[in-house]
């Protein structure tokens, strides 16, 4: 007769074997499907378990991606203690979408199809003699249309129906819709934009993004910048391009490894150097960490904003002391806040719509009636 002790021992081994199989199966499933997308209150999170990367997006405040953590290290600058604090006084941070134009215009009007469209300054959504960054950055009109994950990626798509807002249409009278998709795949974040023009006339494309990046393994003074752009646009005292250009090598004798401590940047570049896939890559590197920002071919320009904490160095940051920074920094920003760099994908250079009208810029893109424009940029961390 089998003893009770031996029966219990045998049962324990069976139980342990079952638990082992279950745990192994769960681990295998997690490895085979590492992506997840979830929504908690106001925030959508995308996660890639393999690379330990989590991206957080706030659709209700400009559809801004405000956090991208890689193995616990934050690579986006977001100087707020909570979502509630950000919602109470939102400002440029994280990865804001900038439209319907990015950066500055040289007057309180823009040109399209040979016609001048003056702004109604009494509405209040546009301010200043040199209007900057449009009026969409922190709006609450984005609607999430899909958030999902599968074995290949995690993503969220949101839509902005510009044409539904009379105050917006008064300033930029082109009926259109913007769809923005954040997609996390293999530790890389793709930001994809699609604009559909419902107007009866071609719509100029002047949008951009204003990402704030940081590294955690070293201070700004130890970072280096690799700039994949050949042409540097000279700026007037109001920070608007004059139409004159020079080689980027004049500002950056070593474009592959420029020490950021030597620079005080708020500068516009074009003639981006493309790889076989049409992507142009800009990089910032620290002690071991690195961020590569790759721009698709319809992003024709890049602005680099990296104000020096000591207000010194080469670049256009302090050009025209009374003019606001081209990077559009938050009011009241202090020198201690400058441990960041903005590498800004732009559909065209600063003031592209107006410079095109004056014959000083030839790469302005337009969307035909009923047509669409689309492009992506990618953020690829490494060394974390």
N, C-alpha and C positions, 0 to 999 in steps of 0.2 A: 504494500500500500504506500502511495506517495505521501510524504510527510507534508503537513500544513506549511512548514517553513519553505520547502522547495516550491510549493505552489505559489506562495507569495512572491518568491524571488523570480520565478518564471513570469508571473504577471507583471512585475516591475520592469523586467527587460522588454516585454512586449510594449508596455506603455511608453518607455523611453524611446523605443524604436519608432513608434507612431509619432511621438513629439518631434523626433529628429527629422522624419520625413516631412512633416508639416512645416517645420522651420526651414528646411532646405528648399522646399517648394516655394515658400513665401519669399526667401532670399532670391531665388531664381527669377520669380515673377517681378520683384523690384528691380533686378538688374536688367531684365528684358524690357520692362516698361518703366523707365526712370522718370518720366515726365508727368507733371500734374498741374492742373489749373484750378484755382478755387477762389471764391469770392466771400469775403467777410465784411459785412456792413458796406462801407464806402470803398474798400480796397480790393483789387484783384491781384492775386499773386500767381506767378509762374515759377515752377521749380524744375530744375534738372538735378536729380539726386547723384548722378555719376560725377558731375563736376562740382557738386555742392554749391550751385548757383541759384539764387532766389531773386526774382525781379518783382517789385511792387509798383502798382499803377493806381492812380487816383482819377478815374474817369470824370468825376464830378467837379474837379478843379483843373480845367485845361487838358484833361486826359494826360497828365504829366506822369511819367515814370520817375518816382522820387527815390527809389532805392534799387541798387544792384549789388548784392552781397556775394562775394566769392570766397568760400571757406571762412565766412564770418567777416571778411574785410569789405568795407564799403567803398565802392569806386565812384559813386556819384556824390556831389556836394549838395546837401540838403540841410541848411542850418536851422532846423526846427526841432523842438522836443517832442512834438506829437502831431498827428493828423489834424487834431482840433485846432492847435495853434496855427498850423499852416492855412487851414480853411478860414481862420479869422483874419489873417493878414497875408494872403498869398503873394509871392514874388517869384522872380526868375530863379530857378534852381532845378536840380535833377535834369530831366530831358524835356524842356518845353517846346511845343510846336509854336512857330511864329508865323502869323499871317494876318490879313491877306498879303502883306509884304513883310519881308525880314529886313532888319536894320533900318538905316535912315533914308528919308526922302529929302531932296533939297528945297522943297517948298510945301505949302499946305495944299497940295494937289498932286495928282498923278496923271500920266498920259497913257492912252490905249487906243489903238487903231487911228492915230492921228488926232485924237480929240482930248482936250484937257478936262479933267474931272476935279473940280475944287471940293475940298472937304467942308462940311458944315461943322464949324468949330463949336457951335452952341450945343450940339448934342452931348458933348463931354467925353466921348469915347476916344477921341484923338486930341492930343494936347501938344503945345510947343510950336515954335517957328520951324523947327526941323523935326517933323513927326518920326517916331521910331517904333519899330516892332509891331505895327498894326494894333489890333485890339482883341485878339482871340486867346492870348496866352493863358489866362486863368479863368476862362468862361465856364459856365455850368451847363452848357447845352449839349455836350457829348452824350450819346446813348450807346450803351454796350449792345451789340447785335450778336456776338458770339464769343464765348470763351470755352476752350476745349483743350484736350491733350490726347495724344495717341502714342504709339511706340516710337515715333520719329521726332516729336516736338510738343511744346505747349504754347498756346497763343491766345490772344484776345484781340478782337476787332471792334472798334467803336466808330460811330458815324456822327458827323456834324453837318446838319442841314442848314447851311448858311442862308439859303434863300428864304427861310421862314422868319428871319429877324429883320423887321423894317429898318431899325437903326443901323444895322450892318449894311443892308442893301443901299441905304442912302449914301453911305461913304464909299462903297465898292459895288457899283450896280451891275454885278454879274452873278446871275443865279447859278449856284454850284453846290455840290456836296463833296465833303472830304471824308474818306475812310482811312483810318489809321490802324495798322496791325502791328502789335508787338509779338515777336515769335522768338522763343528760346530753344536753341538746338545746339547740342554738342558744346555747351558752355558759352555759346556766342549769341548775342542778342541782335536780331534783325528788326529794324524799324522801317516799315513799309507804308508809303503814302500813295493813295489814289485819289485824284480829283476829277470829278465829272462835271463838265460845263453844260448847263441846261439853257444857257443864253442863246440869243440869236446872232451874237457877234463873237469873234475870237476873244478869249480871256487871257491876259498876260499871266504868266506864272512867276511869282516873286517870293514864294514861301521859303521857309528855312527852319532849321532847328538850332537850339542854343544849349547843347549839353554842357554840364559842369562836371569835370572829371577831377579825381584826386587819386593819389597813391598813398599807401599807409606804411610803406617800408622806409620812407625817407622824406625829408622836407622838400619844399619846392626848390630850394637853392641847389639841391642835388639832382634834380630831374634834368633829363635831356629830351630834346624834341627832334623828331625826324619829319621833315616837311616835303610831301610829294607834290610840289607845285613850282612851276617855272617862272611865273610872272607875279610881280608885286605892284599893286595899284597905289599911286601917290595920292595923298589926301589933302584937301583944303583944310583950313583951320576949323571948319564946321564938321570935319570928319567924313565928308562926302568925297568920293573919288573925283579928281579933276579931269580924268580921261587920259592922263599921262601914266605910263608904266615904265618899269625897269625890271631887270632880271632879279629874281629872288636871291641870287647869289650876292647882290649888293648888301642886302640886310643880313643874309645868312651865308657867310663864306663857307660854312660847313653845314649844309642842309640836312645831312644824315645824322648829325649828332651835335646839335646846338645846345650849349649849356644854358638852361632857362634863367639862371641867376644873372646872366648878362643882358637880359631883355625885359622890356616894359611894353608889352604888345597889345595892340588893338588894330590889326592890320588885315588887309583884304588881298586874297591871292586867287589866281586863275591859271589856265593852262595846266591842269592837273595831270600828273604822270599816271598813266593807266597800265594795268597788267593785261594779260590775254583775255580776261573776263570783263574788261572795261572798268575795273575798280581802281580808284586812287586811294592810297593808304597814307594816313598821318599817324604818327606814333609818339607816345610819351613814355619815357622809361625812367625807373627809379633804380634802387640798389639791385633788386632782382625782379620786381614787378614790372609789367609792361601792359599798356593798353594800345591796341591797334584800332583805328577808326577808318573803315573802308567806305568810300563813297561811290555809288553807282553812277553811270555815265550822264544821267540827267541832272545830277548835282554838279553844276559847272564851276562852282566857286567855293572857297572856304574862307571863313574869318577865324583868325586865332586871337583870342582875348586872354591875356595872362598879365594882369597888372602887377608890377613889382611891389612888394611890401614896403620898399624904401623909396619908391617913386624914382627909380634910376634905371638906366639901361637903354639899349637901342630899341626903337620901335615908335609907334604912333600914339601910345596910350595918353601921353600928356600934351599932344598936339591940340592947340586951342583950349586953353585952361578952363574957359567958361562953358565949353560944350560938354554934354553928357557923354559918357563912354559909349563907343560903338557896340560894346558888348552888352550895354544896358543893365549894368549892375544894380543891385538893390540900393535904394536910398539909405543913407546912413552907414554904408559899408565901411568898415575900418580896415586898417592895414593888417590886423591880425586875421581878417577873414580871407586873405589872399592866397591861401595854400590850395590853389586850384588852377586848372587851365580849361578854357572853353575852346573846343575844336568844332566849329559851327558849319554843318553842311548847308549850302545855299543853292537854290535853283539858278540864281544869277548874282552878280556882284551887288554891293550896296548901291541903291538908287538906280537899279537896272532899268526900270520902266521909264524913268525920266532921261537917263543918259542915252537910252536907245532912241528916244524922240529927237535928241540933240545930235545924233549921229556919232556919239562917242563910245557906244557899246553895241556889238554886233551879235551877241549870243542870247538875246532875250527869247525865251520860249513862250509859245502861246498854245492854247487848247482850242481847236475848232469847235463850232457849235455842234453839240451832241457828242463831242469827243471826250477822251480821257487822257490824263497825264499820270504817270506813275513812276515811282523810283524808291529805292531802299538805301539805307546805310547800315553798317554792321559794327558792333562793338565787340572786340575779341580780347579778353583778358588772358594773360599768361604769367607764369612765374609766381603764382600765389600758393 
